[in-house]
Amino acid sequence: MIVGLLTIELFLPEANSLKTKRYAIRSIKDKLKKFNVSVGEQPNNLWQRTTLAIACVTTDTPHLYSTFEKVKQVVTSNSSVEILRADIDIL
């Protein structure tokens, strides 16, 4: 078994309230459901920044990297979000 963790730090320049931020993050989380990954958000009260942790369990390393690349594409397809940093850890 291979467990991968993708940590993405996001900047939401258009978020002017926590409600706007939650809406944008919920939209991303809903789109990621099709990849069968677990998504968690670091709790913070900053309007324009957040960190998402995406976990994937698989038996194939190329599948893990492929899934994480697709996840990053989904996140970047959202025009209201910018990726500041993305790290992949294999546990």
Biotite code that builds the C-alpha atoms (Angstrom):
import biotite.structure as struc

atoms = struc.array([
    struc.Atom([0.000, 0.000, 0.000], chain_id="A", res_id=1, res_name="MET", atom_name="CA", element="C"),
    struc.Atom([1.157, 3.486, -0.845], chain_id="A", res_id=2, res_name="ILE", atom_name="CA", element="C"),
    struc.Atom([-0.270, 6.468, 0.994], chain_id="A", res_id=3, res_name="VAL", atom_name="CA", element="C"),
    struc.Atom([0.250, 9.877, -0.562], chain_id="A", res_id=4, res_name="GLY", atom_name="CA", element="C"),
    struc.Atom([-0.401, 13.302, 0.873], chain_id="A", res_id=5, res_name="LEU", atom_name="CA", element="C"),
    struc.Atom([-0.735, 16.392, -1.280], chain_id="A", res_id=6, res_name="LEU", atom_name="CA", element="C"),
    struc.Atom([-0.624, 19.651, 0.651], chain_id="A", res_id=7, res_name="THR", atom_name="CA", element="C"),
    struc.Atom([-1.772, 22.717, -1.284], chain_id="A", res_id=8, res_name="ILE", atom_name="CA", element="C"),
    struc.Atom([-1.520, 26.239, 0.058], chain_id="A", res_id=9, res_name="GLU", atom_name="CA", element="C"),
    struc.Atom([-4.098, 28.463, -1.635], chain_id="A", res_id=10, res_name="LEU", atom_name="CA", element="C"),
    struc.Atom([-4.594, 32.192, -2.053], chain_id="A", res_id=11, res_name="PHE", atom_name="CA", element="C"),
    struc.Atom([-8.122, 33.448, -2.730], chain_id="A", res_id=12, res_name="LEU", atom_name="CA", element="C"),
    struc.Atom([-7.730, 37.076, -3.875], chain_id="A", res_id=13, res_name="PRO", atom_name="CA", element="C"),
    struc.Atom([-11.452, 37.636, -4.412], chain_id="A", res_id=14, res_name="GLU", atom_name="CA", element="C"),
    struc.Atom([-12.519, 36.367, -0.980], chain_id="A", res_id=15, res_name="ALA", atom_name="CA", element="C"),
    struc.Atom([-13.743, 39.316, 1.074], chain_id="A", res_id=16, res_name="ASN", atom_name="CA", element="C"),
    struc.Atom([-15.348, 37.252, 3.852], chain_id="A", res_id=17, res_name="SER", atom_name="CA", element="C"),
    struc.Atom([-15.151, 33.811, 5.391], chain_id="A", res_id=18, res_name="LEU", atom_name="CA", element="C"),
    struc.Atom([-18.442, 32.973, 3.702], chain_id="A", res_id=19, res_name="LYS", atom_name="CA", element="C"),
    struc.Atom([-16.961, 33.685, 0.259], chain_id="A", res_id=20, res_name="THR", atom_name="CA", element="C"),
    struc.Atom([-13.906, 31.597, 1.122], chain_id="A", res_id=21, res_name="LYS", atom_name="CA", element="C"),
    struc.Atom([-16.021, 28.647, 2.323], chain_id="A", res_id=22, res_name="ARG", atom_name="CA", element="C"),
    struc.Atom([-18.060, 28.759, -0.888], chain_id="A", res_id=23, res_name="TYR", atom_name="CA", element="C"),
    struc.Atom([-14.928, 28.584, -3.063], chain_id="A", res_id=24, res_name="ALA", atom_name="CA", element="C"),
    struc.Atom([-13.363, 25.780, -1.007], chain_id="A", res_id=25, res_name="ILE", atom_name="CA", element="C"),
    struc.Atom([-16.617, 23.783, -0.922], chain_id="A", res_id=26, res_name="ARG", atom_name="CA", element="C"),
    struc.Atom([-16.778, 24.032, -4.708], chain_id="A", res_id=27, res_name="SER", atom_name="CA", element="C"),
    struc.Atom([-13.262, 22.595, -5.010], chain_id="A", res_id=28, res_name="ILE", atom_name="CA", element="C"),
    struc.Atom([-13.982, 19.814, -2.524], chain_id="A", res_id=29, res_name="LYS", atom_name="CA", element="C"),
    struc.Atom([-17.126, 18.808, -4.409], chain_id="A", res_id=30, res_name="ASP", atom_name="CA", element="C"),
    struc.Atom([-15.166, 18.540, -7.678], chain_id="A", res_id=31, res_name="LYS", atom_name="CA", element="C"),
    struc.Atom([-12.499, 16.380, -6.025], chain_id="A", res_id=32, res_name="LEU", atom_name="CA", element="C"),
    struc.Atom([-15.007, 13.720, -4.912], chain_id="A", res_id=33, res_name="LYS", atom_name="CA", element="C"),
    struc.Atom([-14.744, 11.988, -8.286], chain_id="A", res_id=34, res_name="LYS", atom_name="CA", element="C"),
    struc.Atom([-11.071, 11.141, -7.622], chain_id="A", res_id=35, res_name="PHE", atom_name="CA", element="C"),
    struc.Atom([-11.903, 9.130, -4.479], chain_id="A", res_id=36, res_name="ASN", atom_name="CA", element="C"),
    struc.Atom([-9.501, 11.112, -2.281], chain_id="A", res_id=37, res_name="VAL", atom_name="CA", element="C"),
    struc.Atom([-9.896, 12.479, 1.222], chain_id="A", res_id=38, res_name="SER", atom_name="CA", element="C"),
    struc.Atom([-9.761, 16.251, 1.590], chain_id="A", res_id=39, res_name="VAL", atom_name="CA", element="C"),
    struc.Atom([-9.208, 18.247, 4.750], chain_id="A", res_id=40, res_name="GLY", atom_name="CA", element="C"),
    struc.Atom([-8.829, 21.959, 5.302], chain_id="A", res_id=41, res_name="GLU", atom_name="CA", element="C"),
    struc.Atom([-6.609, 23.563, 7.886], chain_id="A", res_id=42, res_name="GLN", atom_name="CA", element="C"),
    struc.Atom([-8.893, 25.580, 10.149], chain_id="A", res_id=43, res_name="PRO", atom_name="CA", element="C"),
    struc.Atom([-8.006, 29.242, 10.130], chain_id="A", res_id=44, res_name="ASN", atom_name="CA", element="C"),
    struc.Atom([-9.829, 32.541, 10.105], chain_id="A", res_id=45, res_name="ASN", atom_name="CA", element="C"),
    struc.Atom([-7.891, 34.145, 7.283], chain_id="A", res_id=46, res_name="LEU", atom_name="CA", element="C"),
    struc.Atom([-10.157, 35.261, 4.477], chain_id="A", res_id=47, res_name="TRP", atom_name="CA", element="C"),
    struc.Atom([-7.773, 34.880, 1.596], chain_id="A", res_id=48, res_name="GLN", atom_name="CA", element="C"),
    struc.Atom([-5.547, 31.947, 2.548], chain_id="A", res_id=49, res_name="ARG", atom_name="CA", element="C"),
    struc.Atom([-6.071, 28.304, 3.325], chain_id="A", res_id=50, res_name="THR", atom_name="CA", element="C"),
    struc.Atom([-4.300, 24.977, 3.150], chain_id="A", res_id=51, res_name="THR", atom_name="CA", element="C"),
    struc.Atom([-5.854, 21.801, 1.788], chain_id="A", res_id=52, res_name="LEU", atom_name="CA", element="C"),
    struc.Atom([-4.542, 18.326, 2.574], chain_id="A", res_id=53, res_name="ALA", atom_name="CA", element="C"),
    struc.Atom([-5.493, 15.647, 0.064], chain_id="A", res_id=54, res_name="ILE", atom_name="CA", element="C"),
    struc.Atom([-4.795, 11.980, 0.860], chain_id="A", res_id=55, res_name="ALA", atom_name="CA", element="C"),
    struc.Atom([-4.809, 9.070, -1.552], chain_id="A", res_id=56, res_name="CYS", atom_name="CA", element="C"),
    struc.Atom([-4.231, 5.359, -0.888], chain_id="A", res_id=57, res_name="VAL", atom_name="CA", element="C"),
    struc.Atom([-3.214, 3.164, -3.805], chain_id="A", res_id=58, res_name="THR", atom_name="CA", element="C"),
    struc.Atom([-0.987, 0.250, -4.770], chain_id="A", res_id=59, res_name="THR", atom_name="CA", element="C"),
    struc.Atom([0.662, 2.007, -7.699], chain_id="A", res_id=60, res_name="ASP", atom_name="CA", element="C"),
    struc.Atom([3.010, 5.008, -7.463], chain_id="A", res_id=61, res_name="THR", atom_name="CA", element="C"),
    struc.Atom([2.338, 6.279, -11.019], chain_id="A", res_id=62, res_name="PRO", atom_name="CA", element="C"),
    struc.Atom([-1.397, 6.201, -10.258], chain_id="A", res_id=63, res_name="HIS", atom_name="CA", element="C"),
    struc.Atom([-0.766, 8.296, -7.148], chain_id="A", res_id=64, res_name="LEU", atom_name="CA", element="C"),
    struc.Atom([1.168, 10.963, -9.048], chain_id="A", res_id=65, res_name="TYR", atom_name="CA", element="C"),
    struc.Atom([-1.377, 10.942, -11.867], chain_id="A", res_id=66, res_name="SER", atom_name="CA", element="C"),
    struc.Atom([-4.230, 11.454, -9.404], chain_id="A", res_id=67, res_name="THR", atom_name="CA", element="C"),
    struc.Atom([-2.435, 14.312, -7.694], chain_id="A", res_id=68, res_name="PHE", atom_name="CA", element="C"),
    struc.Atom([-1.735, 16.013, -11.039], chain_id="A", res_id=69, res_name="GLU", atom_name="CA", element="C"),
    struc.Atom([-5.425, 15.789, -11.916], chain_id="A", res_id=70, res_name="LYS", atom_name="CA", element="C"),
    struc.Atom([-6.313, 17.197, -8.491], chain_id="A", res_id=71, res_name="VAL", atom_name="CA", element="C"),
    struc.Atom([-3.975, 20.154, -9.070], chain_id="A", res_id=72, res_name="LYS", atom_name="CA", element="C"),
    struc.Atom([-5.578, 20.757, -12.476], chain_id="A", res_id=73, res_name="GLN", atom_name="CA", element="C"),
    struc.Atom([-9.029, 20.865, -10.884], chain_id="A", res_id=74, res_name="VAL", atom_name="CA", element="C"),
    struc.Atom([-7.830, 23.329, -8.258], chain_id="A", res_id=75, res_name="VAL", atom_name="CA", element="C"),
    struc.Atom([-6.165, 25.602, -10.819], chain_id="A", res_id=76, res_name="THR", atom_name="CA", element="C"),
    struc.Atom([-9.235, 25.477, -13.068], chain_id="A", res_id=77, res_name="SER", atom_name="CA", element="C"),
    struc.Atom([-11.058, 27.484, -10.396], chain_id="A", res_id=78, res_name="ASN", atom_name="CA", element="C"),
    struc.Atom([-10.403, 31.085, -11.452], chain_id="A", res_id=79, res_name="SER", atom_name="CA", element="C"),
    struc.Atom([-10.844, 32.473, -7.936], chain_id="A", res_id=80, res_name="SER", atom_name="CA", element="C"),
    struc.Atom([-7.954, 30.430, -6.487], chain_id="A", res_id=81, res_name="VAL", atom_name="CA", element="C"),
    struc.Atom([-4.172, 30.591, -6.884], chain_id="A", res_id=82, res_name="GLU", atom_name="CA", element="C"),
    struc.Atom([-1.814, 27.844, -5.747], chain_id="A", res_id=83, res_name="ILE", atom_name="CA", element="C"),
    struc.Atom([1.000, 29.272, -3.659], chain_id="A", res_id=84, res_name="LEU", atom_name="CA", element="C"),
    struc.Atom([2.656, 25.957, -2.852], chain_id="A", res_id=85, res_name="ARG", atom_name="CA", element="C"),
    struc.Atom([2.021, 22.274, -3.460], chain_id="A", res_id=86, res_name="ALA", atom_name="CA", element="C"),
    struc.Atom([3.965, 19.463, -1.768], chain_id="A", res_id=87, res_name="ASP", atom_name="CA", element="C"),
    struc.Atom([3.649, 15.719, -2.232], chain_id="A", res_id=88, res_name="ILE", atom_name="CA", element="C"),
    struc.Atom([4.672, 13.354, 0.552], chain_id="A", res_id=89, res_name="ASP", atom_name="CA", element="C"),
    struc.Atom([4.649, 9.571, 0.267], chain_id="A", res_id=90, res_name="ILE", atom_name="CA", element="C"),
    struc.Atom([4.101, 7.863, 3.597], chain_id="A", res_id=91, res_name="LEU", atom_name="CA", element="C"),
])
